[in-house]
C-alpha cells in the first residue's frame, strides 16, 4: 500500500488521469436502473476499466509502449474482469479471489511483452507464487479505496455547493487510481516471489 501511494504521489498527473474513466462510470452508472447498471458494467464498463488497468501497468513499467503487448494485456484484462461482476453479487470476496488469480496477467503482458495466452498463464503462475499475499493485497487495496472514496465523497458533498454527482466524480477521480496502480505494482512483489523459489 505504501509503495502504491508513493508511486501515486511521485507520478501524480499521469496517475490521476487513470481515475477519469472510473469517475465517469461512477456518475453514469448512478443514473441507471439496477439492471441497466449491471449491463453497463459488463459492456462499456468492462472495456473502460480494463483500459485503465492496462494504462496503470504501462505507467508502472516506465517503458515505451509495445502495441502487441498492450493489446494482449487488454484481452487478458477483459478475461480477468468479465466474471468479476457476477462473482461480486452479494459479496465482493469471490470477485477479489478471481482477480487475484488471473489479474496479474495484465501487468505481465505489458512488462514481459507476452502474448495473450502466455500472459494469462504467467498471471496465474505469479498469483500461485503466494496466492494469500496476492489476495490480501487486493483486498487491502479494495478496502482502503472503498473507505477513502466514501469519506471523500461525504466531505465533498457536505461542503455545500458540491452536488452529489460532482462529489462522486471527484472522489472516484482521486481514489480509483490507487486500485489500478496497486494491482499493477503487485506484479513486482509476486514476480520476486517466483524468482525466490
Phi, psi and omega in degrees: 000316181297319179296323179296312181294323178296316179296316179303314181293322182279345177233049191301306186295314176295326181291318182296330177297333177298337182273350182299310183293313177298326178294318177296320177298318180302313181289316182295317182293330180295336181275352185262161173291171181301312179294320178297321179296316180296317179295319179297317180296327180282339184251269182298321180299320179300313181294317183291314181292323176296317178299322178294320179293318177299317179299322177295319178296320177295318181296315181287338180290329181052036178236160176297150179293143169239116188306315182298317180293321179294318177296319177297319179296320179296315178298316178295323178296321177296317178298320179290322187280317192305320177287339187302314179299325177291321180288337182274356180296119179092317184205136188280338186301318177300323178294318178295323179297318178295313181295325176295328181284317187244349186293335180288356176294333180292303177295331177297317179297317182288312187282327182257002179056051184264157173286169180306308183295314180293328178295317178297316179297316180294321178300316178293319178298319177296318180296319183290343178301320174200080186299321181298320177296315180298312180295316179297321179295315178295320178296317178297317177300315182296317181295311180298316180295315180299310181294317180297319181294319179293318178298313179298319178301312181291326176295316180291319180294325181282352181290350174105291186279341179287134175277169181298318181295318180294318178297317178296317179299310183294320179296316179292319179303316184282325189261325185300331176301334179300320179297311183293315180294317180298318178294321179291320179289336177301332177309314185295319177299311184291323177296322177295325179290324177294317181295328182286342182282000000 
